[in-house]
């Protein structure tokens, strides 16, 4: 609690009064001594008037000198006390100004309320983050500023602080000019000299980005765990399918009964379909065999245009926008072409009545700020390939699960939900990053961030012709 200047003055006044009483007492004793001395001289001289006059004059002079000394010391002491008071008062004012400036310019939200729940102070961060000026807040209660639900929540916390005389911490979602924000509020009592609560202080930190980073980290860890499990199972299952394929070949070659040959061929067909499924699972689990090469992504995308027009159909318009100074990417060109086709087919399925697919390339740099928001990203320079559509879009909860294997929003029998999983596994295995941006009724954009190569792309590299997977999640 700040000390007021009047309190300082009262503290200095009491010693001054004591000092004055002491000085008066000394002066009285001195005068009494002089009077007694003069009386003694008078009694000893009786009829000698001259000696009596001299004694009284000397006594009066001594008294005046003593009084002058005491008055001078009194003035000196008072002057020193006044100087100390002025210096202390100035230091107190400077300290209070520094404290107020610290609270005013702190990046955290700082506020103070009286016991009736009305704001007595809000700092600049409070005003900027919540879009409420000091004039609109000071002297008002939360019910005058916020919604009833939020005001009820704050009032309940304030009452708990007053009752317990202890800090209380809560995490609340509040409205702001930039949208809903997650705030970590810490409310604490301001105690006076008598131990009673005289006000309630509030410090709040915006933890929106931190909560998002925690959610992304948890999602990345979940995807990593699913990938390891899926990859391990697919690897073992692939070994079993290899034996089945070999035995079905031998059986078909040695089968003499033509009626049984179709059974052997059906066995082989089923095993091949299982091998294809295993290949996709291995791609998601980042265990497929890649041959990364310096790749001219612009040339690869341009070479796919005719293939995609035949694959997607006439009701889909295709637009390609390539960067003129695009750097080469270090990636398996065949797998990249398969990924782009998968995304294009997936986009087509999101536009049953037709629409437009746009494929774009660009040089991008993912800085430390972006990496802080996406924990699986290494800052650096990348080559971006984006596939966007004007389809139905996806809800946020669907986007959050879009890369999970076997997750699909399509009707039963129309997809396995492995298309985006394969793309995700391929990009992550290549050392890149993939991100989905989607809005219901507007469309979706999937951006692949591929590691940039410092070596020029080989013109002779021709990717193999991929098979589009129309079973991707959407």
Secondary structure by P-SEA (a helix, b strand, c coil): ccccaaaaaaaaaaaaaaaaaaaaaaaaaaaaaaaaaaaaaaaacccaaaaaaaaaaaaaaaaaaaaaaaaaaaaaaaaaaaaaaaaaaaaaaaaaaaaaaaaaaccccccccccccccccccaaaaaaacccccccccccccccccaaaaaaaaaaaaaaaaacbbbbbbbbbbccccbbbbbbbbbbbccccccccbbbbbbbbaaaaaaaaaaaaaaaaaaaaaaaaaaaaaaaaaaaaaaaaaaaaaaaacccccaaaaaaaaaaaaaaaaaaaaaaaaaaccccccccccaaaaaaaaaaaaaaaaacccbbbbbbbbccccccccaaaaaaaaaaaaaaaaaaacccbbbbbbbbbbbbbcaaaaaacccccbbbbbbbbbbcccccccaaaaaacccccccccccccccccaaaaaaaaaaaacbbbbbbbbcccbbbbbbbbbbbcccccccccccbbbbbccccc
